[in-house]
Amino acid sequence: MRRKTTAVWAAFALTGMTSDFAVGAEERAESDWLVVAVKAPVRLEKHADRKEIVLTNGLVSRTFRTAPNFATIDYTNLMTGATVIRGVKPEAAIELDGQRLEIGGLKGQPDYGYLDPACVERLTSDPEAFQFTGYSVGKPRACYPWEPKRHAAKVPWPPRGLTLKVDCKPPQSVAAKFDGLTVSVCYEMYEGIPVLTKWLAVTNGSERKVVVDSVESEILAVTEQEKHRLHVESDFAFAGMNTTHWGPDKQYKTQVSYKYESPVLLTSRYPLGPGVHLEPGDSFESFRTFELLYDSDDRERRGLARRRMYRTLAPQATENPIFMHVRDSKPAAVRRAIDQCAEVGFEMVIITFWSGFNIENEDPDYIARYKALVEYAHGKGIELGGYTLMCASRNVGPKYNCISPETGKPGSKFGQSACLASAWADGYFRRVLSFLDATGMDVIETDGPYHGDVCASTQHEHHRGLADSQWRQWQACVRFYHECRGRGVYINSPDWYYLNGSNKCAMGYRESNFSLPRWRQILHARQNIYDGTFEKTPSMGWMFVPLVQYHAGGAAATMEPLSEHLGEYEWHLAQNFGSGVMAAYRGPRLYDTAETREVVKKWVDFYKKHRRILDSDIIHVRRADGKGIDCMMHVNAGARERALAMVYNPTRREVISTLKLPLYYAGLTDKARIREQEGEAKEYKLDRGYNVYVPVAVPPRGVTWFVVE
């Protein structure tokens, strides 16, 4: 299915794109990259006569000047024709031994409100900046090992694209001090997504130690318009961690801010450090900055773009096994959970927190016990693993705990945490990996790290002090996740480690909400799924179902006895499986009667029958508010089932209405065949906005769905 330009622009107009995007419309691709995959390869175009090279994939392009120094002179969103930048800045900056040095860049631009191409020839190189020496081109390398499993999306890994490595040498003024040191600015662009990745690599070829105090791996003078259409994040992930900084550009003398305070200068940098000591022969790579260029101001389209980025650059996050959290680690309890999961079609058992499970136990008898449980689970077609308290809120003794820089005593944001850059962490990671290897476990759920702890200790094995403590702890966690990835172990992590190998994080919810009365928690959970899937694919986030009491709430909040609360239990099942979001069903069992078992199996079978479309991205039709029906619709233009709309009626009355289904991203242009549940399909004609209008009648506290083919 090919979408002609006129159709694309009609759809863009409906999503809120402004008229300035019409520039160059006749030169746009014939298809919408969010509907039909773009197969154009990434190219490096060379223009020796202009001393320029261009990195482009047909969706975005970045143009570099190679003389008199290396600098970005154009960064264009080819989907809209808009330029991202208004001026030339250094390509990066680095602080070495306390001295800040710019890398590349050109000087002499007269007006930072816009970059006149005619003035580029007159720009000069700053003699105090690192100087360009050459570049090389290669293919993206995998940041971690991964092979598709657990029904993951079939995508290439590493992603197809090009890597551009630009080498620079120190300026003459510090050449004697840093002779032999090379800084490489690295760029990566990928096929089919408007994303550019950037990072810095430093190689110490000198004969002396060099300290990398700080790094600014990206510096962009962004236009006011494109600031809001540029999503930037990094793989240096902790809760609340922010490596993306928007600040004023004092060179921008024509801005409307009287005090030159418009936040239009983008800098990607470490919040602290990294404070890395490079001995002769050592090398260092910074975190990676990911830049996604939006082609719309519409929230849904921007969310789809971001989700496509994760599907391409973190494909392990598309694995979506159906799992249970068993709350008792005794072998008999684990076997019962395995048996019930196998009976109803669940695929994974996680021995949960507060269960008594200890993945650090080195006792041979204990290991043998769980090896036997893994073999039993595998014999039933079930994967098995468990929970570990990695470092968050964990006291491992004053010698190895994080030291607060404010007090000089053990302490962290969460009261107390173990330092992952201490010798204790070496033993922790060794014990956990040895247990995984010895037992053959398939999944690990780590509690922490997720808060970006710092540590002021100067006695820990793997960091020198405060400056490098955050970086070194992050490195330790990432190495551990990569080890798990190499073993094919599924990783539930409490923070945003997708770009470094984790599979799943919380969809987003308040834990105490699961202590509310059942019907209230159900509606809140559906709101959380609706909101969370704007930025996550369904497979990226877990939800929670308190089969037994979680924090509080007692009998009014829990599902047990399951057969006595089967209506509420089924709603949890329907909204989780219907959204493609797997939940932690935490308790001793999945069913207590034959009737309960059939209800659980009904929704598992429903999910498996429609798995491909239910794992696809969600179009947000109507958010739950308790006043009437609400709806989430999955779309996939490449699947047989182009869409599946889940409709929920949380009210105590029948709702008869007409449902508007937007089918643009389903890849349909004229007609759609739609059936309710297993009923007979009816043909509907799409209006000019790619919508159909479907009559619905949903009984009190009822659920239904519509399949679009």
Secondary structure, DSSP 4 states (H G I P E B T S, - for coil): ----HHHHHHHHHHTT--GGGGTTGGGS-SS-TTTS---PPPEEEEEGGGTEEEEE-SSEEEEEE-SSS-EEEEEEETTTTEESEEE---SEEEEETTEEEEES--B--S-TT---HHHHTT-B--TTSBEEEEEEEE----SS-----TT-----SSPSEEEEEEEEE--GGGTTTSTTEEEEEEEEEETTS-EEEEEEEEEE-SSS-EEEEEEEEEEEEE-HHHHTTEEEEES---TT---EEEEE-TT-TTSS-TTS--EEEEEEEEEEEEEEEE-TT-EEEPPPEEEEE-S-S-HHHHHHHHHHHHHHH-GGGG----EEEES--SHHHHHHHHHHHHHHT--EEEE-TTS---TT---HHHHHHHHHHHHHHHHTT-EEEEEEE-STT----TTTBPBPTTTSSB--TTS--B-TTSHHHHHHHHHHHHHHHHHT--EEEEE---S------SS-TT--SSTTHHHHHHHHHHHHHHHHHHTT-EEE-SS--GGGT--BEE-S--GGGGGS-HHHHHHHHHHHHHHHTTTS-GGGEEEEEESS-SSS-GGGT---SGGGGHHHHHHHHHHHHHHT--EEEEES-S-SSHHHHHHHHHHHHHHHHTHHHHTSPEEEEE---SSS-EEEEEE-TTSSS-EEEEEEE-SSS-EEEEEEEE-GGGT-SSEEEEEETTS--EEEE--TTSEEEEEEEE-TTEEEEEEE-
